[in-house]
Amino acid sequence: MKVESLARPAVLTQPTYEPGKPIEDVARELGLDPAKIIKLASNENPNGPSPRAVHAAERALEQGQLYPDGGCYALRQRLATEYGLGADQFVIGNGSNEILELLGHVFLGPGDEAVMGDPAFVVYKLVTLLFGARAVEVPLVNFTHDLPAMARAITPRTKLVFVATPNNPTGTANDPAELLAFVRGLPEHVVCVVDEAYAEYVAQAPDLRPLIAEGRKVICLRTFSKIHGLASFRVGYGYASPALAGLLNRVRQPFNVNAIGQAAALGALADRDFARQCAQDNRAGLAQLEAGFRALGLEYVPSVANFILVKVGDGLKVFDALQRRGVIVRPVKSYGLPDWVRITVGTQAQNVRVLAELKHVL
Ligand SMILES: *Cc1c(COP(=O)(O)O)cnc(C)c1O
């Protein structure tokens, strides 16, 4: 008897997540100098983490023999102050990806449905399938979530609706008033997941807190991986009603977020100027890339996030050619966009480089 025959059926058909390639892998495979490779494939922060976050993490290392605070008390208190919510309204995860999985644990099983955009962040679909539920994918319109169509896709079996704004991989945001009306219009049996991974880059991001206060079944997800430059530490969080946050806290592992990450996150929150500077640099970087694409005669999707879709012909081929020249971008064929690549906004110098290499390979 093969061990596979003992696995839950959903495991055997589960697609796998394809992350952006690490610099070291590309250097090894192509015989390149890692110091000359730039990675603009995973929407990481080109400014790195705040020095305050690094310092806090270093201090936490000294206490490495101790288990972390499983309840993330200090971080939840800090976030509660930041948001004007209760500490019991937060759940902290090993990246916001873990919270997506916790949502699956709490709400999804065979026979259930989850509604999501197509293309949207692939993890919504992966989590849905892993728990044996059905992924109902609603095509985007103009690269943006089609909220009226998503509302129409809801059935009595729908448990979760995922909306990322700004969306990944498109970089587009929905109108805040439209999003709030959408959430208010959802039926009682549906939980809405608003993924705000890139909200800090947007000037006018929607504020769902009034809806949480009204008792709507909505959870907002944020991460320290993007604007705070702490992707390696794996810290993300969700905020919702105490009841919804409580359900998620019930199914997480006792020590799901390590102490170094908790300390780094607190350090990052203490450095508002750094986050503000990152958002400002990102806006300049987007403008720089857009101007470069226009000069090359390339179509792009105007973005409000820290990455941008650009139409290059054969996306896989251009990805490959760029990689050989030491620039890692993200092909998005798996997202149904074979003619495009997704490029993370880099430093000014990195943006110059990617534009020059793009010109060369095209
Ligand atoms: C990057 C990203 C996240 C963050 O994931 P972490 O697990 O917190 O690193 C969440 N949602 C979307 C849409 C993202 O692009």
The ligand as an ORCA input file, in Angstrom:
! r2SCAN-3c Opt
* xyz 0 1
  C       2.957     39.600      0.056
  C       1.513     39.361      0.274
  C       1.048     38.980      1.533
  C       1.985     38.871      2.709
  O       2.326     37.608      3.030
  P       3.176     37.323      4.365
  O       2.828     35.924      4.649
  O       2.695     38.261      5.409
  O       4.606     37.545      4.008
  C      -0.308     38.811      1.724
  N      -1.171     39.032      0.722
  C      -0.764     39.421     -0.486
  C      -1.761     39.716     -1.528
  C       0.595     39.576     -0.747
  O       0.989     39.923     -1.970
*
